[in-house]
Amino acid sequence: TLTVTGRYRIQRKVDIQRMRGRDYDTPNVPFVMYFFRGFAIHGAYWHNDFGQRLSHGCINMRIEAARPLYESTALGTEITVHD
Protein backbone atom coordinates (compact mmCIF):
# COMPACT_ATOMS: atom_id res chain seq x y z
CA THR A 1 0.00 0.00 0.00
CA LEU A 2 1.31 3.43 -0.86
CA THR A 3 1.74 5.94 1.92
CA VAL A 4 -0.47 9.01 1.65
CA THR A 5 1.37 12.22 0.85
CA GLY A 6 0.61 15.72 2.04
CA ARG A 7 0.57 17.80 5.21
CA TYR A 8 -0.90 16.25 8.36
CA ARG A 9 -0.84 16.60 12.12
CA ILE A 10 -0.04 13.90 14.65
CA GLN A 11 -3.49 12.88 15.91
CA ARG A 12 -2.80 10.05 18.35
CA LYS A 13 0.21 8.47 20.01
CA VAL A 14 0.43 4.90 21.35
CA ASP A 15 3.51 3.58 23.20
CA ILE A 16 3.06 0.02 21.96
CA GLN A 17 0.26 -1.85 20.21
CA ARG A 18 -0.74 -4.81 18.10
CA MET A 19 -1.40 -3.98 14.44
CA ARG A 20 -3.63 -6.25 12.39
CA GLY A 21 -4.96 -6.32 8.87
CA ARG A 22 -6.15 -8.82 6.29
CA ASP A 23 -2.69 -10.27 5.71
CA TYR A 24 -0.68 -9.26 8.78
CA ASP A 25 -0.79 -9.50 12.56
CA THR A 26 2.14 -7.78 14.26
CA PRO A 27 2.28 -7.59 18.06
CA ASN A 28 4.21 -5.03 20.11
CA VAL A 29 4.64 -2.32 17.48
CA PRO A 30 6.44 0.49 19.34
CA PHE A 31 6.24 4.29 19.27
CA VAL A 32 3.16 4.66 17.07
CA MET A 33 2.10 8.13 15.91
CA TYR A 34 -1.05 8.26 13.80
CA PHE A 35 -1.34 11.12 11.36
CA PHE A 36 -4.16 10.15 8.95
CA ARG A 37 -6.76 7.40 9.34
CA GLY A 38 -4.74 4.17 9.85
CA PHE A 39 -1.47 5.68 8.63
CA ALA A 40 1.25 6.07 11.23
CA ILE A 41 4.94 6.56 11.83
CA HIS A 42 6.26 3.76 14.06
CA GLY A 43 9.19 1.62 15.04
CA ALA A 44 9.69 -1.67 13.20
CA TYR A 45 11.59 -4.63 14.61
CA TRP A 46 10.66 -7.16 11.92
CA HIS A 47 12.87 -5.93 9.08
CA ASN A 48 15.98 -3.88 8.25
CA ASP A 49 15.03 -2.81 4.73
CA PHE A 50 14.24 0.81 5.60
CA GLY A 51 13.69 2.99 2.56
CA GLN A 52 11.98 0.13 0.69
CA ARG A 53 8.20 -0.15 0.34
CA LEU A 54 7.34 -2.94 2.75
CA SER A 55 4.49 -1.63 4.86
CA HIS A 56 0.77 -1.28 4.42
CA GLY A 57 1.18 2.48 4.11
CA CYS A 58 2.82 3.27 7.43
CA ILE A 59 6.23 4.86 7.76
CA ASN A 60 8.57 2.36 9.43
CA MET A 61 11.62 3.49 11.38
CA ARG A 62 14.44 1.79 13.25
CA ILE A 63 13.38 1.56 16.88
CA GLU A 64 16.41 3.53 18.08
CA ALA A 65 15.34 6.40 15.78
CA ALA A 66 11.59 6.07 16.44
CA ARG A 67 11.94 6.38 20.23
CA PRO A 68 13.41 9.93 20.40
CA LEU A 69 11.07 11.14 17.66
CA TYR A 70 8.07 9.74 19.56
CA GLU A 71 9.24 11.21 22.86
CA SER A 72 9.83 14.69 21.42
CA THR A 73 6.75 14.97 19.19
CA ALA A 74 3.60 16.50 20.65
CA LEU A 75 0.06 15.82 19.52
CA GLY A 76 -0.82 18.30 16.83
CA THR A 77 2.71 18.51 15.44
CA GLU A 78 2.54 19.12 11.70
CA ILE A 79 4.34 16.68 9.42
CA THR A 80 4.84 16.60 5.67
CA VAL A 81 4.90 13.25 3.89
CA HIS A 82 6.42 13.20 0.41
CA ASP A 83 8.00 10.75 -2.02
C-alpha positions, 0 to 999 in steps of 0.5 A: 500500500502506498503511503499518503502524501501531504501535510498532516498533524499527529493525531494520536500516540500509542507507546506500543500496540498490536497492528492487524490487517487482512494479511498481517498481525504484528504484536508489540509495534512500538512508538506509534504516531497516527497522522491520517486514518490508519497511517502512522509513523512507528518503530519496526523490529521485523525488518531492516530494509528501511527505505523500501516499500514494505508496509501497508502504508505506514512509515517504518523506522528503526526503533532507536530512531523512532523512540526519540522522535516519539518522545519529542513529538507533541500531539498536533505537530505538523508533518509533511509526507512526500516521495 
